[in-house]
Amino acid sequence: MTDWDTLRALADEGNEQAMDKLADLADQRSDLDALNELLDEGNDRAGEHLTRRAATAKDLLELQRIADAGYAEAADVLSNLL
């Protein structure tokens, strides 16, 4: 079983730390699909990583998408870039 699988199993059981570690691991791997899945599951750490990436790229549409997915800090970053 990989680290990802172990963390995923723990996260599925409701372990918040495992969910955050999944987001960190996905960010390290530049796995945007996994980060987006975690964001859809309500994981704020994934929102942080995606927001940082979008802000660095000045990708306003991506920031809006992240904000619309429920990560409010993305809206703050977006308004600062406008």
Biopython code that builds the backbone (N, CA, C, O; Angstrom):
import numpy as np
from Bio.PDB.StructureBuilder import StructureBuilder

atoms = [
    (1, "MET", "N", (0.852, -1.179, 0.000)),
    (1, "MET", "CA", (0.000, 0.000, 0.000)),
    (1, "MET", "C", (0.898, 1.243, 0.000)),
    (1, "MET", "O", (1.836, 1.332, 0.792)),
    (2, "THR", "N", (0.611, 2.192, -0.882)),
    (2, "THR", "CA", (1.421, 3.403, -0.977)),
    (2, "THR", "C", (1.048, 4.387, 0.124)),
    (2, "THR", "O", (0.019, 4.251, 0.786)),
    (3, "ASP", "N", (1.902, 5.371, 0.298)),
    (3, "ASP", "CA", (1.586, 6.440, 1.253)),
    (3, "ASP", "C", (0.240, 7.069, 0.916)),
    (3, "ASP", "O", (-0.563, 7.361, 1.802)),
    (4, "TRP", "N", (0.004, 7.274, -0.382)),
    (4, "TRP", "CA", (-1.252, 7.889, -0.816)),
    (4, "TRP", "C", (-2.434, 7.034, -0.379)),
    (4, "TRP", "O", (-3.411, 7.545, 0.168)),
    (5, "ASP", "N", (-2.341, 5.738, -0.624)),
    (5, "ASP", "CA", (-3.441, 4.837, -0.277)),
    (5, "ASP", "C", (-3.697, 4.801, 1.223)),
    (5, "ASP", "O", (-4.845, 4.786, 1.667)),
    (6, "THR", "N", (-2.623, 4.788, 1.995)),
    (6, "THR", "CA", (-2.752, 4.775, 3.454)),
    (6, "THR", "C", (-3.416, 6.056, 3.937)),
    (6, "THR", "O", (-4.342, 6.018, 4.747)),
    (7, "LEU", "N", (-2.937, 7.194, 3.432)),
    (7, "LEU", "CA", (-3.518, 8.480, 3.823)),
    (7, "LEU", "C", (-4.972, 8.587, 3.372)),
    (7, "LEU", "O", (-5.816, 9.107, 4.101)),
    (8, "ARG", "N", (-5.262, 8.095, 2.170)),
    (8, "ARG", "CA", (-6.625, 8.155, 1.648)),
    (8, "ARG", "C", (-7.568, 7.354, 2.538)),
    (8, "ARG", "O", (-8.676, 7.799, 2.839)),
    (9, "ALA", "N", (-7.126, 6.171, 2.956)),
    (9, "ALA", "CA", (-7.952, 5.330, 3.833)),
    (9, "ALA", "C", (-8.221, 6.041, 5.155)),
    (9, "ALA", "O", (-9.347, 6.027, 5.652)),
    (10, "LEU", "N", (-7.202, 6.655, 5.716)),
    (10, "LEU", "CA", (-7.381, 7.389, 6.977)),
    (10, "LEU", "C", (-8.297, 8.592, 6.780)),
    (10, "LEU", "O", (-9.158, 8.869, 7.615)),
    (11, "ALA", "N", (-8.107, 9.302, 5.673)),
    (11, "ALA", "CA", (-8.958, 10.468, 5.392)),
    (11, "ALA", "C", (-10.413, 10.050, 5.219)),
    (11, "ALA", "O", (-11.323, 10.741, 5.676)),
    (12, "ASP", "N", (-10.624, 8.924, 4.561)),
    (12, "ASP", "CA", (-11.983, 8.424, 4.363)),
    (12, "ASP", "C", (-12.656, 8.060, 5.683)),
    (12, "ASP", "O", (-13.883, 8.033, 5.779)),
    (13, "GLU", "N", (-11.837, 7.779, 6.700)),
    (13, "GLU", "CA", (-12.364, 7.488, 8.028)),
    (13, "GLU", "C", (-12.596, 8.763, 8.835)),
    (13, "GLU", "O", (-13.032, 8.703, 9.984)),
    (14, "GLY", "N", (-12.304, 9.919, 8.229)),
    (14, "GLY", "CA", (-12.553, 11.192, 8.893)),
    (14, "GLY", "C", (-11.341, 11.833, 9.534)),
    (14, "GLY", "O", (-11.479, 12.814, 10.264)),
    (15, "ASN", "N", (-10.167, 11.308, 9.281)),
    (15, "ASN", "CA", (-8.938, 11.853, 9.867)),
    (15, "ASN", "C", (-8.537, 13.120, 9.112)),
    (15, "ASN", "O", (-8.092, 13.058, 7.966)),
    (16, "GLU", "N", (-8.702, 14.283, 9.779)),
    (16, "GLU", "CA", (-8.410, 15.582, 9.158)),
    (16, "GLU", "C", (-6.923, 15.736, 8.833)),
    (16, "GLU", "O", (-6.575, 16.292, 7.790)),
    (17, "GLN", "N", (-6.052, 15.257, 9.703)),
    (17, "GLN", "CA", (-4.612, 15.369, 9.455)),
    (17, "GLN", "C", (-4.221, 14.582, 8.211)),
    (17, "GLN", "O", (-3.384, 15.034, 7.429)),
    (18, "ALA", "N", (-4.808, 13.430, 8.024)),
    (18, "ALA", "CA", (-4.521, 12.632, 6.834)),
    (18, "ALA", "C", (-4.986, 13.371, 5.582)),
    (18, "ALA", "O", (-4.309, 13.349, 4.555)),
    (19, "MET", "N", (-6.136, 14.021, 5.671)),
    (19, "MET", "CA", (-6.646, 14.786, 4.533)),
    (19, "MET", "C", (-5.683, 15.920, 4.176)),
    (19, "MET", "O", (-5.407, 16.156, 3.000)),
    (20, "ASP", "N", (-5.178, 16.613, 5.185)),
    (20, "ASP", "CA", (-4.216, 17.695, 4.936)),
    (20, "ASP", "C", (-2.916, 17.148, 4.357)),
    (20, "ASP", "O", (-2.327, 17.765, 3.469)),
    (21, "LYS", "N", (-2.466, 16.005, 4.847)),
    (21, "LYS", "CA", (-1.240, 15.396, 4.318)),
    (21, "LYS", "C", (-1.442, 14.957, 2.869)),
    (21, "LYS", "O", (-0.518, 15.039, 2.061)),
    (22, "LEU", "N", (-2.643, 14.492, 2.540)),
    (22, "LEU", "CA", (-2.949, 14.159, 1.151)),
    (22, "LEU", "C", (-2.799, 15.393, 0.267)),
    (22, "LEU", "O", (-2.218, 15.321, -0.816)),
    (23, "ALA", "N", (-3.322, 16.521, 0.730)),
    (23, "ALA", "CA", (-3.211, 17.760, -0.040)),
    (23, "ALA", "C", (-1.749, 18.164, -0.206)),
    (23, "ALA", "O", (-1.338, 18.586, -1.286)),
    (24, "ASP", "N", (-0.967, 18.034, 0.861)),
    (24, "ASP", "CA", (0.460, 18.370, 0.771)),
    (24, "ASP", "C", (1.170, 17.458, -0.216)),
    (24, "ASP", "O", (1.991, 17.916, -1.012)),
    (25, "LEU", "N", (0.858, 16.173, -0.167)),
    (25, "LEU", "CA", (1.478, 15.213, -1.065)),
    (25, "LEU", "C", (1.071, 15.489, -2.514)),
    (25, "LEU", "O", (1.909, 15.435, -3.414)),
    (26, "ALA", "N", (-0.185, 15.778, -2.736)),
    (26, "ALA", "CA", (-0.654, 16.105, -4.085)),
    (26, "ALA", "C", (0.039, 17.368, -4.597)),
    (26, "ALA", "O", (0.397, 17.443, -5.773)),
    (27, "ASP", "N", (0.226, 18.348, -3.734)),
    (27, "ASP", "CA", (0.912, 19.574, -4.133)),
    (27, "ASP", "C", (2.366, 19.281, -4.494)),
    (27, "ASP", "O", (2.873, 19.783, -5.497)),
    (28, "GLN", "N", (3.028, 18.479, -3.686)),
    (28, "GLN", "CA", (4.419, 18.114, -3.962)),
    (28, "GLN", "C", (4.537, 17.414, -5.312)),
    (28, "GLN", "O", (5.516, 17.603, -6.034)),
    (29, "ARG", "N", (3.551, 16.618, -5.643)),
    (29, "ARG", "CA", (3.542, 15.876, -6.915)),
    (29, "ARG", "C", (3.003, 16.718, -8.071)),
    (29, "ARG", "O", (2.997, 16.269, -9.217)),
    (30, "SER", "N", (2.554, 17.931, -7.773)),
    (30, "SER", "CA", (1.881, 18.789, -8.764)),
    (30, "SER", "C", (0.684, 18.077, -9.380)),
    (30, "SER", "O", (0.412, 18.207, -10.574)),
    (31, "ASP", "N", (-0.025, 17.326, -8.548)),
    (31, "ASP", "CA", (-1.198, 16.576, -8.981)),
    (31, "ASP", "C", (-2.436, 17.448, -8.788)),
    (31, "ASP", "O", (-3.104, 17.389, -7.756)),
    (32, "LEU", "N", (-2.722, 18.255, -9.802)),
    (32, "LEU", "CA", (-3.831, 19.205, -9.702)),
    (32, "LEU", "C", (-5.184, 18.504, -9.656)),
    (32, "LEU", "O", (-6.117, 18.995, -9.021)),
    (33, "ASP", "N", (-5.294, 17.360, -10.324)),
    (33, "ASP", "CA", (-6.561, 16.616, -10.265)),
    (33, "ASP", "C", (-6.864, 16.188, -8.832)),
    (33, "ASP", "O", (-7.996, 16.320, -8.365)),
    (34, "ALA", "N", (-5.850, 15.675, -8.137)),
    (34, "ALA", "CA", (-6.049, 15.249, -6.747)),
    (34, "ALA", "C", (-6.360, 16.443, -5.857)),
    (34, "ALA", "O", (-7.219, 16.360, -4.980)),
    (35, "LEU", "N", (-5.659, 17.557, -6.082)),
    (35, "LEU", "CA", (-5.947, 18.761, -5.285)),
    (35, "LEU", "C", (-7.375, 19.225, -5.513)),
    (35, "LEU", "O", (-8.059, 19.616, -4.567)),
    (36, "ASN", "N", (-7.827, 19.186, -6.743)),
    (36, "ASN", "CA", (-9.202, 19.604, -7.035)),
    (36, "ASN", "C", (-10.218, 18.660, -6.409)),
    (36, "ASN", "O", (-11.260, 19.107, -5.927)),
    (37, "GLU", "N", (-9.935, 17.372, -6.408)),
    (37, "GLU", "CA", (-10.835, 16.419, -5.741)),
    (37, "GLU", "C", (-10.910, 16.717, -4.248)),
    (37, "GLU", "O", (-11.991, 16.702, -3.660)),
    (38, "LEU", "N", (-9.765, 16.987, -3.640)),
    (38, "LEU", "CA", (-9.737, 17.288, -2.208)),
    (38, "LEU", "C", (-10.467, 18.593, -1.916)),
    (38, "LEU", "O", (-11.166, 18.703, -0.908)),
    (39, "LEU", "N", (-10.308, 19.579, -2.788)),
    (39, "LEU", "CA", (-11.044, 20.835, -2.625)),
    (39, "LEU", "C", (-12.544, 20.569, -2.685)),
    (39, "LEU", "O", (-13.310, 21.109, -1.887)),
    (40, "ASP", "N", (-12.956, 19.738, -3.629)),
    (40, "ASP", "CA", (-14.379, 19.401, -3.749)),
    (40, "ASP", "C", (-14.901, 18.697, -2.493)),
    (40, "ASP", "O", (-16.090, 18.762, -2.183)),
    (41, "GLU", "N", (-13.996, 18.023, -1.776)),
    (41, "GLU", "CA", (-14.366, 17.360, -0.525)),
    (41, "GLU", "C", (-14.336, 18.326, 0.661)),
    (41, "GLU", "O", (-14.600, 17.935, 1.798)),
    (42, "GLY", "N", (-14.013, 19.584, 0.384)),
    (42, "GLY", "CA", (-14.026, 20.599, 1.426)),
    (42, "GLY", "C", (-12.712, 20.767, 2.167)),
    (42, "GLY", "O", (-12.691, 21.322, 3.266)),
    (43, "ASN", "N", (-11.612, 20.295, 1.585)),
    (43, "ASN", "CA", (-10.324, 20.385, 2.257)),
    (43, "ASN", "C", (-9.685, 21.748, 2.026)),
    (43, "ASN", "O", (-9.345, 22.106, 0.898)),
    (44, "ASP", "N", (-9.526, 22.503, 3.115)),
    (44, "ASP", "CA", (-8.947, 23.843, 3.031)),
    (44, "ASP", "C", (-7.475, 23.829, 2.628)),
    (44, "ASP", "O", (-7.016, 24.753, 1.956)),
    (45, "ARG", "N", (-6.734, 22.809, 3.022)),
    (45, "ARG", "CA", (-5.314, 22.758, 2.650)),
    (45, "ARG", "C", (-5.170, 22.686, 1.135)),
    (45, "ARG", "O", (-4.288, 23.324, 0.560)),
    (46, "ALA", "N", (-6.035, 21.912, 0.490)),
    (46, "ALA", "CA", (-6.021, 21.852, -0.974)),
    (46, "ALA", "C", (-6.348, 23.229, -1.548)),
    (46, "ALA", "O", (-5.746, 23.653, -2.535)),
    (47, "GLY", "N", (-7.300, 23.923, -0.929)),
    (47, "GLY", "CA", (-7.630, 25.283, -1.357)),
    (47, "GLY", "C", (-6.449, 26.215, -1.232)),
    (47, "GLY", "O", (-6.221, 27.055, -2.103)),
    (48, "GLU", "N", (-5.690, 26.075, -0.150)),
    (48, "GLU", "CA", (-4.491, 26.904, 0.033)),
    (48, "GLU", "C", (-3.497, 26.672, -1.097)),
    (48, "GLU", "O", (-2.991, 27.621, -1.696)),
    (49, "HIS", "N", (-3.221, 25.397, -1.384)),
    (49, "HIS", "CA", (-2.249, 25.072, -2.431)),
    (49, "HIS", "C", (-2.718, 25.574, -3.798)),
    (49, "HIS", "O", (-1.943, 26.176, -4.541)),
    (50, "LEU", "N", (-3.974, 25.325, -4.121)),
    (50, "LEU", "CA", (-4.492, 25.756, -5.414)),
    (50, "LEU", "C", (-4.517, 27.272, -5.526)),
    (50, "LEU", "O", (-4.219, 27.821, -6.587)),
    (51, "THR", "N", (-4.870, 27.954, -4.438)),
    (51, "THR", "CA", (-4.895, 29.420, -4.443)),
    (51, "THR", "C", (-3.495, 29.979, -4.652)),
    (51, "THR", "O", (-3.308, 30.915, -5.429)),
    (52, "ARG", "N", (-2.520, 29.413, -3.968)),
    (52, "ARG", "CA", (-1.131, 29.868, -4.132)),
    (52, "ARG", "C", (-0.695, 29.717, -5.582)),
    (52, "ARG", "O", (-0.094, 30.626, -6.155)),
    (53, "ARG", "N", (-0.998, 28.573, -6.169)),
    (53, "ARG", "CA", (-0.605, 28.326, -7.562)),
    (53, "ARG", "C", (-1.305, 29.303, -8.509)),
    (53, "ARG", "O", (-0.673, 29.853, -9.411)),
    (54, "ALA", "N", (-2.595, 29.517, -8.309)),
    (54, "ALA", "CA", (-3.354, 30.420, -9.180)),
    (54, "ALA", "C", (-2.914, 31.868, -9.001)),
    (54, "ALA", "O", (-2.844, 32.622, -9.971)),
    (55, "ALA", "N", (-2.620, 32.255, -7.770)),
    (55, "ALA", "CA", (-2.173, 33.627, -7.518)),
    (55, "ALA", "C", (-0.815, 33.881, -8.167)),
    (55, "ALA", "O", (-0.581, 34.942, -8.744)),
    (56, "THR", "N", (0.071, 32.904, -8.067)),
    (56, "THR", "CA", (1.391, 33.035, -8.685)),
    (56, "THR", "C", (1.257, 33.212, -10.194)),
    (56, "THR", "O", (1.986, 33.994, -10.802)),
    (57, "ALA", "N", (0.330, 32.487, -10.785)),
    (57, "ALA", "CA", (0.103, 32.564, -12.230)),
    (57, "ALA", "C", (-0.818, 33.729, -12.605)),
    (57, "ALA", "O", (-1.047, 33.992, -13.786)),
    (58, "LYS", "N", (-1.340, 34.419, -11.599)),
    (58, "LYS", "CA", (-2.320, 35.490, -11.805)),
    (58, "LYS", "C", (-3.503, 35.009, -12.651)),
    (58, "LYS", "O", (-3.988, 35.707, -13.542)),
    (59, "ASP", "N", (-3.942, 33.793, -12.338)),
    (59, "ASP", "CA", (-5.040, 33.153, -13.046)),
    (59, "ASP", "C", (-6.351, 33.507, -12.336)),
    (59, "ASP", "O", (-6.784, 32.816, -11.414)),
    (60, "LEU", "N", (-6.961, 34.587, -12.787)),
    (60, "LEU", "CA", (-8.163, 35.099, -12.130)),
    (60, "LEU", "C", (-9.349, 34.132, -12.238)),
    (60, "LEU", "O", (-10.125, 33.989, -11.294)),
    (61, "LEU", "N", (-9.482, 33.477, -13.381)),
    (61, "LEU", "CA", (-10.583, 32.529, -13.533)),
    (61, "LEU", "C", (-10.431, 31.345, -12.586)),
    (61, "LEU", "O", (-11.412, 30.869, -12.014)),
    (62, "GLU", "N", (-9.204, 30.875, -12.425)),
    (62, "GLU", "CA", (-8.960, 29.760, -11.505)),
    (62, "GLU", "C", (-9.234, 30.189, -10.063)),
    (62, "GLU", "O", (-9.814, 29.428, -9.289)),
    (63, "LEU", "N", (-8.828, 31.380, -9.708)),
    (63, "LEU", "CA", (-9.110, 31.884, -8.356)),
    (63, "LEU", "C", (-10.613, 31.963, -8.117)),
    (63, "LEU", "O", (-11.090, 31.627, -7.033)),
    (64, "GLN", "N", (-11.359, 32.403, -9.122)),
    (64, "GLN", "CA", (-12.816, 32.471, -8.976)),
    (64, "GLN", "C", (-13.403, 31.072, -8.822)),
    (64, "GLN", "O", (-14.315, 30.867, -8.021)),
    (65, "ARG", "N", (-12.888, 30.112, -9.581)),
    (65, "ARG", "CA", (-13.365, 28.731, -9.484)),
    (65, "ARG", "C", (-13.109, 28.157, -8.094)),
    (65, "ARG", "O", (-13.962, 27.473, -7.528)),
    (66, "ILE", "N", (-11.933, 28.442, -7.552)),
    (66, "ILE", "CA", (-11.578, 27.959, -6.214)),
    (66, "ILE", "C", (-12.489, 28.605, -5.169)),
    (66, "ILE", "O", (-12.964, 27.940, -4.249)),
    (67, "ALA", "N", (-12.726, 29.908, -5.324)),
    (67, "ALA", "CA", (-13.634, 30.602, -4.406)),
    (67, "ALA", "C", (-15.040, 30.020, -4.503)),
    (67, "ALA", "O", (-15.702, 29.810, -3.486)),
    (68, "ASP", "N", (-15.491, 29.763, -5.718)),
    (68, "ASP", "CA", (-16.828, 29.194, -5.920)),
    (68, "ASP", "C", (-16.941, 27.792, -5.331)),
    (68, "ASP", "O", (-18.031, 27.348, -4.970)),
    (69, "ALA", "N", (-15.798, 27.092, -5.236)),
    (69, "ALA", "CA", (-15.793, 25.741, -4.660)),
    (69, "ALA", "C", (-15.844, 25.777, -3.135)),
    (69, "ALA", "O", (-15.924, 24.735, -2.484)),
    (70, "GLY", "N", (-15.799, 26.990, -2.568)),
    (70, "GLY", "CA", (-15.978, 27.103, -1.125)),
    (70, "GLY", "C", (-14.765, 27.552, -0.344)),
    (70, "GLY", "O", (-14.832, 27.645, 0.881)),
    (71, "TYR", "N", (-13.646, 27.838, -1.015)),
    (71, "TYR", "CA", (-12.458, 28.303, -0.301)),
    (71, "TYR", "C", (-12.444, 29.831, -0.360)),
    (71, "TYR", "O", (-11.979, 30.418, -1.337)),
    (72, "ALA", "N", (-12.957, 30.467, 0.695)),
    (72, "ALA", "CA", (-13.189, 31.914, 0.719)),
    (72, "ALA", "C", (-11.919, 32.736, 0.553)),
    (72, "ALA", "O", (-11.968, 33.833, -0.003)),
    (73, "GLU", "N", (-10.786, 32.228, 1.021)),
    (73, "GLU", "CA", (-9.548, 32.992, 0.926)),
    (73, "GLU", "C", (-9.166, 33.258, -0.529)),
    (73, "GLU", "O", (-8.485, 34.242, -0.818)),
    (74, "ALA", "N", (-9.595, 32.397, -1.440)),
    (74, "ALA", "CA", (-9.317, 32.617, -2.863)),
    (74, "ALA", "C", (-10.009, 33.893, -3.337)),
    (74, "ALA", "O", (-9.464, 34.615, -4.172)),
    (75, "ALA", "N", (-11.190, 34.176, -2.820)),
    (75, "ALA", "CA", (-11.899, 35.407, -3.181)),
    (75, "ALA", "C", (-11.130, 36.626, -2.692)),
    (75, "ALA", "O", (-11.090, 37.646, -3.379)),
    (76, "ASP", "N", (-10.519, 36.535, -1.512)),
    (76, "ASP", "CA", (-9.714, 37.632, -0.987)),
    (76, "ASP", "C", (-8.501, 37.891, -1.883)),
    (76, "ASP", "O", (-8.190, 39.037, -2.209)),
    (77, "VAL", "N", (-7.827, 36.819, -2.272)),
    (77, "VAL", "CA", (-6.663, 36.949, -3.156)),
    (77, "VAL", "C", (-7.110, 37.545, -4.493)),
    (77, "VAL", "O", (-6.441, 38.421, -5.041)),
    (78, "LEU", "N", (-8.214, 37.078, -5.001)),
    (78, "LEU", "CA", (-8.739, 37.570, -6.261)),
    (78, "LEU", "C", (-9.008, 39.076, -6.191)),
    (78, "LEU", "O", (-8.629, 39.821, -7.096)),
    (79, "SER", "N", (-9.651, 39.513, -5.134)),
    (79, "SER", "CA", (-9.955, 40.938, -5.008)),
    (79, "SER", "C", (-8.685, 41.773, -4.872)),
    (79, "SER", "O", (-8.655, 42.923, -5.310)),
    (80, "ASN", "N", (-7.647, 41.215, -4.277)),
    (80, "ASN", "CA", (-6.375, 41.936, -4.185)),
    (80, "ASN", "C", (-5.676, 42.051, -5.520)),
    (80, "ASN", "O", (-4.920, 42.997, -5.737)),
    (81, "LEU", "N", (-5.906, 41.116, -6.417)),
    (81, "LEU", "CA", (-5.286, 41.164, -7.735)),
    (81, "LEU", "C", (-6.030, 42.065, -8.705)),
    (81, "LEU", "O", (-5.465, 42.489, -9.713)),
    (82, "LEU", "N", (-7.291, 42.363, -8.415)),
    (82, "LEU", "CA", (-8.089, 43.199, -9.319)),
    (82, "LEU", "C", (-7.810, 44.667, -9.137)),
    (82, "LEU", "O", (-8.402, 45.498, -9.824)),
]
sb = StructureBuilder()
sb.init_structure("model")
sb.init_model(0)
sb.init_chain("A")
sb.init_seg("    ")
for serial, (resi, resn, name, xyz) in enumerate(atoms, 1):
    if name == "N":
        sb.init_residue(resn, " ", resi, " ")
    sb.init_atom(name, np.array(xyz, "f"), 0.0, 1.0, " ", f" {name:<3s}", serial, name[0])
structure = sb.get_structure()
